[in-house]
């Protein structure tokens, strides 16, 4: 996906997710935050990238609820296999900030796609900004852009 697309209007579907087009070792598609946090855990971020990641992760933590603190089982693989968070398309302030994460991934040669869907799976958590779903199947979600 192109940098800047996170800031474009999203009107085609009520839910949007930014994820790798490649399955991870568990067979799921890692989301944008997991991809960048993985680079950080591996020590691959520059000092500037790490400052951005930390400041923006803190902003996200303050701006909206963490589903796993509301329901500690929401990402439990035995209970909700493949559970993944999706932004509600109305969460513009949250979605726009994804561009900085996309820039970090692009700098490291890691592809990330914006996926839209009217029905990404069975909802296991919902708040005013996001949903967490168990996908209907293990095919890539929705339609990529």
C-alpha positions in Angstrom: 0.0 0.0 0.0 1.1 3.6 -0.6 2.1 5.8 2.2 -0.7 8.3 2.7 -3.5 5.9 1.9 -4.3 5.6 5.6 -5.5 9.2 5.5 -7.8 8.7 2.6 -11.6 8.5 3.2 -12.8 5.0 3.8 -16.4 4.7 2.6 -16.6 1.3 0.9 -16.8 -0.8 4.0 -17.4 -0.3 7.7 -14.2 -2.0 8.8 -10.5 -1.6 7.9 -7.4 -3.4 8.8 -3.7 -3.0 7.9 -1.9 -6.3 7.7 0.9 -8.3 6.1 -0.1 -10.1 2.9 2.0 -13.1 4.1 1.0 -15.5 6.9 3.1 -15.5 10.0 4.5 -18.7 11.7 1.0 -19.3 13.3 -0.7 -19.1 9.9 -2.3 -15.7 10.5 -1.8 -12.3 8.9 0.1 -10.0 11.3 -1.3 -6.5 11.7 0.6 -3.2 11.2 1.3 -2.7 14.9 2.5 -6.3 15.4 4.8 -5.9 12.4 6.4 -2.7 13.7 6.6 -4.0 17.3 8.3 -7.1 16.0 11.0 -5.0 14.3 11.4 -3.2 17.6 11.8 -6.4 19.6 14.4 -7.5 17.0 16.4 -4.3 17.5 15.9 -3.3 13.9 14.4 0.2 14.4 16.5 3.3 14.2 16.5 5.6 17.2 14.0 7.9 15.3 11.8 5.1 14.4 11.8 3.8 17.9 10.9 7.2 19.3 8.0 7.4 16.8 6.8 3.9 17.7 6.9 4.4 21.4 5.2 7.9 21.3 2.5 6.7 19.0 1.9 3.4 20.7 1.5 5.4 23.9 -0.9 7.7 22.1 -3.0 4.7 20.8 -3.0 3.2 24.3 -4.4 6.5 25.7 -6.8 7.1 22.8 -8.8 3.9 22.8 -9.4 0.8 24.8 -7.1 -2.2 24.6 -9.4 -5.1 24.0 -7.2 -7.5 25.9 -7.6 -5.4 29.1 -11.3 -5.4 28.8 -11.4 -9.2 27.9 -8.2 -11.0 28.6 -9.4 -14.0 26.5 -10.0 -12.0 23.3 -6.7 -13.0 21.7 -6.5 -16.5 23.3 -5.7 -18.7 20.3 -7.6 -21.7 21.9 -10.8 -19.7 22.4 -10.6 -17.3 19.5 -8.2 -18.7 16.8 -6.9 -16.0 14.5 -8.6 -13.1 16.4 -7.7 -9.8 14.8 -8.5 -6.2 15.5 -10.1 -4.0 12.8 -10.7 -0.3 12.9 -14.2 1.0 12.4 -14.0 3.2 9.3 -15.4 6.1 11.4 -12.2 6.1 13.6 -10.4 8.6 11.3 -8.0 10.0 13.9 -6.8 6.5 14.7 -6.5 5.4 11.1 -4.7 8.5 9.9 -1.8 7.8 12.4 -1.1 4.4 10.7 0.8 6.2 8.0 3.9 6.6 10.2 3.9 2.9 10.9 3.6 2.2 7.2 6.6 4.4 6.6 8.7 2.4 9.1 7.6 -0.9 7.4 8.4 0.5 3.9 11.9 1.5 5.1 12.5 -2.1 6.2 11.1 -3.6 3.0 8.0 -5.0 4.7 4.8 -5.0 2.8 1.5 -4.0 4.5 -1.9 -3.8 2.9 -5.1 -2.0 3.8 -8.0 -4.4 3.8 -11.7 -3.4 3.9 -14.6 -5.6 4.7 -18.3 -5.3 5.6 -18.0 -8.6 7.4 -14.5 -9.6 8.5 -15.6 -12.4 10.8 -17.4 -13.3 14.0 -17.2 -10.3 16.4 -15.8 -11.2 19.8 -15.1 -7.7 21.0 -16.5 -4.3 20.1 -16.2 -0.7 21.2 -16.8 2.6 19.5 -13.5 2.6 17.6 -12.8 -1.0 16.7 -13.8 -4.7 16.6 -11.9 -7.9 17.2 -13.1 -10.8 15.0 -12.4 -14.4 14.5 -12.2 -14.7 10.7 -14.8 -16.7 8.9 -12.0 -18.7 7.3 -8.2 -18.4 6.9 -8.3 -16.7 3.5 -7.1 -13.1 3.5 -9.7 -10.7 4.7 -11.9 -8.6 2.4 -10.4 -6.8 -0.5 -6.9 -5.3 -0.5 -6.1 -2.0 -2.1 
